[in-house]
């Protein structure tokens, strides 16, 4: 459209020698260049993944302003060109106006304020000029443009509504793909994203740690009380972990009775140890499931504090190793106690 505007506007200026048309040509080309510069710079920053949400909002506002400015200049030029008494130029200008309106609706439909506003300020000026003509036959042209404008705006509204519904559906599906089906916590995929993106886990406070835990005696509860009670217990555990989460923390279920807690602001090893003890104490309090008291323990292993977003597998392996080491030590202690008791009885 920028190239076509330059071509038609140059033709009108050369044929008519009209100063106003020439001025609108120069300013319109400058506005179009501003718009294209914003567009390509924004695309480059998006492609490089260096565009924050706030930057994107600012960029869109600047782009919308440039789009509307060019549309206003375009509409003024089209109106001025139709006022020049050279009929051979009017056909090119009319085609350009219709093409601009169609292009604006097609390319900026996801932003109805930009699309609708630009179409209105681009089409209404030439419509008013055509409607002011003395010849009765000239009334047909503005009626046609108004009809096309109305149809274009209606199409714009429908397309925007359809896109909103599609975006809402896509967002819902994406959210479900990142949530565990039982307690509604993050799943393994969402956990990988959270660890890879330090902003999402609030690592700005300095460092974080990862706690890997599972439930002691969960299999016996499933076998004795049924899977419905086991599922309800998992949901209750998830609720307790979520309720105890602090600002910037993240809670995930990896499957079965395995959970992960990302502790934000883990400034020292002692802070990690204290948090692990707090989690175990909270989860070890009896639960009320379907009117009956259910008790379950928790084993936990923790990674060292980290000041950067690390690899999920490395962090999970470190925490899982600590968990298995803790369970082996506890099993060895229990075995030693049993042997001691047997020896005492003997």
C-alpha positions as semicolon CSV with decimal commas, in nm:
position;residue;x (nm);y (nm);z (nm)
1;X;0,000;0,000;0,000
2;X;0,288;0,235;0,069
3;X;0,427;0,171;-0,278
4;X;0,085;0,216;-0,443
5;X;0,025;0,538;-0,251
6;X;0,362;0,670;-0,364
7;X;0,284;0,576;-0,726
8;X;-0,068;0,725;-0,744
9;X;0,017;1,033;-0,535
10;X;0,321;1,108;-0,752
11;X;0,108;1,072;-1,064
12;X;-0,156;1,312;-0,926
13;X;0,106;1,565;-0,817
14;X;0,285;1,563;-1,153
15;X;-0,032;1,584;-1,358
16;X;-0,209;1,847;-1,150
17;X;0,083;2,054;-1,021
18;X;-0,130;2,097;-0,711
19;X;0,067;2,220;-0,408
20;X;-0,164;2,066;-0,150
21;X;-0,150;1,724;-0,317
22;X;0,230;1,747;-0,334
23;X;0,252;1,839;0,034
24;X;0,025;1,550;0,131
25;X;0,242;1,320;-0,082
26;X;0,558;1,419;0,107
27;X;0,402;1,399;0,454
28;X;0,221;1,075;0,369
29;X;0,542;0,907;0,252
30;X;0,715;1,017;0,574
31;X;0,429;0,878;0,785
32;X;0,437;0,553;0,590
33;X;0,811;0,524;0,646
34;X;0,760;0,580;1,019
35;X;0,495;0,309;1,025
36;X;0,709;0,057;0,835
37;X;1,010;0,130;1,054
38;X;0,808;0,057;1,368
39;X;0,667;-0,258;1,211
40;X;0,999;-0,411;1,108
41;X;1,176;-0,313;1,430
42;X;0,895;-0,471;1,630
43;X;0,912;-0,789;1,424
44;X;1,287;-0,810;1,477
45;X;1,255;-0,766;1,853
46;X;0,977;-1,025;1,872
47;X;1,184;-1,269;1,670
48;X;1,480;-1,216;1,902
49;X;1,254;-1,267;2,208
50;X;1,370;-0,940;2,367
51;X;1,029;-0,773;2,383
52;X;0,865;-0,753;2,725
53;X;0,490;-0,708;2,772
54;X;0,527;-0,340;2,859
55;X;0,752;-0,283;2,557
56;X;0,498;-0,462;2,336
57;X;0,217;-0,236;2,461
58;X;0,425;0,076;2,394
59;X;0,523;-0,050;2,051
60;X;0,162;-0,126;1,961
61;X;0,050;0,220;2,068
62;X;0,319;0,386;1,857
63;X;0,236;0,164;1,562
64;X;-0,136;0,237;1,602
65;X;-0,064;0,610;1,609
66;X;0,149;0,586;1,293
67;X;-0,121;0,380;1,123
68;X;-0,394;0,632;1,204
69;X;-0,176;0,928;1,102
70;X;-0,105;0,771;0,764
71;X;-0,474;0,685;0,721
72;X;-0,574;1,046;0,792
73;X;-0,317;1,178;0,544
74;X;-0,429;0,917;0,292
75;X;-0,794;1,023;0,330
76;X;-0,706;1,391;0,290
77;X;-0,500;1,316;-0,019
78;X;-0,778;1,107;-0,175
79;X;-1,030;1,385;-0,108
80;X;-0,798;1,647;-0,255
81;X;-0,728;1,435;-0,563
82;X;-1,101;1,390;-0,627
83;X;-1,145;1,768;-0,611
84;X;-0,892;1,820;-0,892
85;X;-1,078;1,848;-1,226
86;X;-0,883;1,574;-1,405
87;X;-1,126;1,281;-1,442
88;X;-0,858;1,042;-1,567
89;X;-0,699;1,049;-1,222
90;X;-1,016;0,975;-1,028
91;X;-1,035;0,606;-1,120
92;X;-0,687;0,533;-0,980
93;X;-0,766;0,724;-0,663
94;X;-1,097;0,540;-0,614
95;X;-0,930;0,200;-0,663
96;X;-0,660;0,304;-0,415
97;X;-0,920;0,401;-0,154
98;X;-1,106;0,069;-0,184
99;X;-0,778;-0,123;-0,177
100;X;-0,659;0,060;0,133
101;X;-0,981;-0,011;0,321
102;X;-0,971;-0,380;0,228
103;X;-0,604;-0,407;0,323
104;X;-0,654;-0,236;0,659
105;X;-0,938;-0,472;0,748
106;X;-0,739;-0,778;0,640
107;X;-0,409;-0,695;0,809
108;X;-0,514;-0,526;1,136
109;X;-0,838;-0,710;1,214
110;X;-0,696;-0,829;1,545
111;X;-0,684;-0,464;1,656
112;X;-1,032;-0,329;1,575
113;X;-0,964;0,020;1,707
114;X;-0,668;0,061;1,473
115;X;-0,841;-0,104;1,179
116;X;-1,178;0,063;1,220
117;X;-1,034;0,404;1,296
118;X;-0,796;0,398;1,001
119;X;-1,069;0,287;0,760
120;X;-1,303;0,563;0,877
121;X;-1,051;0,847;0,851
122;X;-0,928;0,718;0,514
123;X;-1,267;0,664;0,348
124;X;-1,493;0,937;0,490
125;X;-1,308;1,238;0,339
126;X;-1,336;1,114;-0,024
127;X;-1,697;1,010;0,046
128;X;-1,780;1,364;0,155
129;X;-1,613;1,511;-0,152
130;X;-1,804;1,278;-0,385
131;X;-2,132;1,343;-0,204
132;X;-2,091;1,718;-0,248
133;X;-2,086;1,689;-0,628
134;X;-2,359;1,873;-0,820
135;X;-2,434;1,591;-1,063
136;X;-2,704;1,344;-0,942
137;X;-2,509;1,054;-1,091
138;X;-2,219;1,135;-0,859
139;X;-2,429;1,024;-0,560
140;X;-2,384;0,660;-0,665
141;X;-2,009;0,659;-0,593
142;X;-2,030;0,773;-0,229
143;X;-2,318;0,532;-0,167
144;X;-2,103;0,248;-0,299
145;X;-1,810;0,354;-0,079
146;X;-2,033;0,381;0,227
147;X;-2,177;0,035;0,155
148;X;-1,828;-0,111;0,117
149;X;-1,716;0,068;0,435
150;X;-2,011;-0,070;0,631
151;X;-1,951;-0,422;0,502
152;X;-1,582;-0,396;0,581
153;X;-1,644;-0,283;0,938
154;X;-1,897;-0,561;0,987
155;X;-1,650;-0,815;0,853
156;X;-1,388;-0,667;1,083
157;X;-1,611;-0,711;1,387
158;X;-1,692;-1,073;1,298
159;X;-1,331;-1,164;1,233
160;X;-1,219;-1,005;1,558
161;X;-1,485;-1,193;1,755
162;X;-1,388;-1,522;1,591
163;X;-1,021;-1,460;1,666
164;X;-1,100;-1,378;2,029
165;X;-1,287;-1,706;2,067
166;X;-1,004;-1,899;1,903
167;X;-0,745;-1,729;2,125
168;X;-0,950;-1,804;2,436
169;X;-0,979;-2,169;2,335
170;X;-0,606;-2,192;2,259
171;X;-0,521;-2,031;2,594
172;X;-0,749;-2,271;2,778
173;X;-0,597;-2,574;2,604
174;X;-0,244;-2,446;2,672
175;X;-0,330;-2,393;3,039
176;X;-0,474;-2,745;3,068
177;X;-0,161;-2,889;2,907
178;X;0,044;-2,733;3,186
179;X;-0,174;-2,846;3,477
180;X;-0,199;-3,176;3,659
181;X;-0,546;-3,324;3,630
182;X;-0,589;-3,402;4,004
183;X;-0,466;-3,121;4,233
184;X;-0,447;-2,866;3,951
185;X;-0,079;-2,796;4,013
186;X;0,185;-2,745;3,749
187;X;0,289;-3,063;3,572
188;X;0,639;-3,167;3,460
189;X;0,616;-2,959;3,142
190;X;0,512;-2,643;3,328
191;X;0,784;-2,705;3,586
192;X;1,046;-2,717;3,310
193;X;0,924;-2,380;3,185
194;X;0,923;-2,234;3,535
195;X;1,282;-2,339;3,603
196;X;1,401;-2,223;3,261
197;X;1,242;-1,882;3,310
198;X;1,376;-1,722;3,626
199;X;1,123;-1,437;3,599
200;X;0,833;-1,678;3,649
201;X;0,973;-1,811;3,974
202;X;1,078;-1,471;4,101
203;X;1,452;-1,539;4,115
204;X;1,509;-1,165;4,133
205;X;1,544;-1,202;4,512
206;X;1,878;-1,373;4,456
207;X;1,848;-1,751;4,459
208;X;1,613;-2,046;4,481
209;X;1,614;-2,415;4,567
210;X;1,415;-2,717;4,461
211;X;1,249;-2,962;4,702
212;X;1,157;-3,308;4,575
213;X;0,918;-3,503;4,798
214;X;0,697;-3,809;4,803
215;X;0,442;-3,942;5,050
216;X;0,524;-4,219;5,297
217;X;0,262;-4,492;5,312
218;X;0,060;-4,363;5,019
219;X;0,048;-4,704;4,849
220;X;-0,099;-4,863;5,163
221;X;-0,369;-4,594;5,175
222;X;-0,454;-4,660;4,811
223;X;-0,469;-5,035;4,870
224;X;-0,665;-5,024;5,196
225;X;-0,901;-4,727;5,144
226;X;-0,931;-4,719;4,766
227;X;-0,811;-4,499;4,483
228;X;-1,086;-4,242;4,540
229;X;-0,946;-4,169;4,887
230;X;-0,594;-4,170;4,744
231;X;-0,690;-3,915;4,478
232;X;-0,862;-3,697;4,738
233;X;-0,549;-3,718;4,954
234;X;-0,330;-3,604;4,664
235;X;-0,560;-3,305;4,611
236;X;-0,541;-3,221;4,981
237;X;-0,160;-3,241;4,973
238;X;-0,157;-3,011;4,671
239;X;-0,380;-2,763;4,855
240;X;-0,150;-2,759;5,157
241;X;0,159;-2,708;4,944
242;X;-0,010;-2,426;4,755
243;X;-0,133;-2,263;5,075
244;X;0,219;-2,270;5,221
245;X;0,380;-2,132;4,905
246;X;0,537;-1,791;4,940
247;X;0,565;-1,512;4,687
248;X;0,757;-1,636;4,383
249;X;0,735;-2,005;4,482
250;X;0,607;-2,275;4,247
251;X;0,445;-2,610;4,325
252;X;0,423;-2,903;4,082
253;X;0,316;-3,267;4,080
254;X;0,536;-3,492;3,870
255;X;0,308;-3,794;3,892
256;X;0,194;-4,047;4,151
257;X;0,272;-3,913;4,497
258;X;0,577;-3,713;4,384
259;X;0,571;-3,335;4,424
260;X;0,821;-3,054;4,367
261;X;0,838;-2,718;4,541
262;X;1,053;-2,437;4,405
263;X;1,159;-2,216;4,694
264;X;1,223;-1,857;4,595
265;X;1,468;-1,646;4,794
266;X;1,666;-1,943;4,927
267;X;1,947;-1,732;5,060
268;X;2,136;-2,009;5,242
269;X;2,151;-2,381;5,305
270;X;1,991;-2,330;5,646
271;X;1,697;-2,149;5,482
272;X;1,650;-2,447;5,250
273;X;1,667;-2,691;5,542
274;X;1,416;-2,489;5,744
275;X;1,176;-2,478;5,454
276;X;1,205;-2,854;5,396
277;X;1,130;-2,919;5,764
278;X;0,830;-2,685;5,746
279;X;0,692;-2,870;5,441
280;X;0,726;-3,210;5,608
281;X;0,558;-3,086;5,925
282;X;0,268;-2,934;5,734
283;X;0,208;-3,247;5,524
284;X;0,233;-3,482;5,823
285;X;-0,071;-3,332;5,998
286;X;-0,369;-3,574;5,965
287;X;-0,620;-3,517;5,683
288;X;-0,998;-3,545;5,687
289;X;-1,091;-3,740;5,374
290;X;-1,456;-3,832;5,321
291;X;-1,525;-3,807;5,692
292;X;-1,233;-4,017;5,809
293;X;-0,891;-3,922;5,941
294;X;-0,603;-4,016;5,713
295;X;-0,239;-3,979;5,815
296;X;0,053;-3,984;5,578
297;X;0,416;-3,891;5,613
298;X;0,648;-3,716;5,371
299;X;1,009;-3,769;5,265
300;X;1,192;-3,475;5,109
301;X;1,519;-3,403;4,936
302;X;1,645;-3,057;4,851
303;X;1,889;-2,911;4,602
304;X;2,147;-2,652;4,694
305;X;2,056;-2,282;4,656
306;X;2,106;-2,160;4,300
307;X;2,134;-1,803;4,176
308;X;2,049;-1,881;3,814
309;X;1,782;-2,064;3,619
310;X;1,934;-2,409;3,585
311;X;1,851;-2,716;3,389
312;X;1,546;-2,902;3,521
313;X;1,707;-3,244;3,494
314;X;2,011;-3,130;3,691
315;X;1,804;-2,974;3,970
316;X;1,565;-3,267;3,987
317;X;1,852;-3,515;3,991
318;X;2,021;-3,329;4,275
319;X;1,701;-3,311;4,482
320;X;1,605;-3,669;4,395
321;X;1,949;-3,791;4,501
322;X;1,908;-3,613;4,832
323;X;1,563;-3,769;4,872
324;X;1,688;-4,121;4,805
325;X;1,985;-4,067;5,037
326;X;1,749;-3,952;5,310
327;X;1,519;-4,252;5,264
328;X;1,814;-4,494;5,268
329;X;1,945;-4,339;5,589
330;X;1,602;-4,358;5,751
331;X;1,558;-4,720;5,639
332;X;1,900;-4,809;5,776
333;X;1,815;-4,640;6,105
334;X;1,484;-4,828;6,129
335;X;1,660;-5,156;6,051
336;X;1,919;-5,086;6,319
337;X;1,645;-5,014;6,572
338;X;1,469;-5,340;6,485
339;X;1,793;-5,538;6,525
340;X;1,858;-5,369;6,856
341;X;1,510;-5,457;6,981
342;X;1,546;-5,818;6,867
343;X;1,882;-5,840;7,042
344;X;1,734;-5,696;7,360
345;X;1,449;-5,949;7,354
346;X;1,689;-6,233;7,295
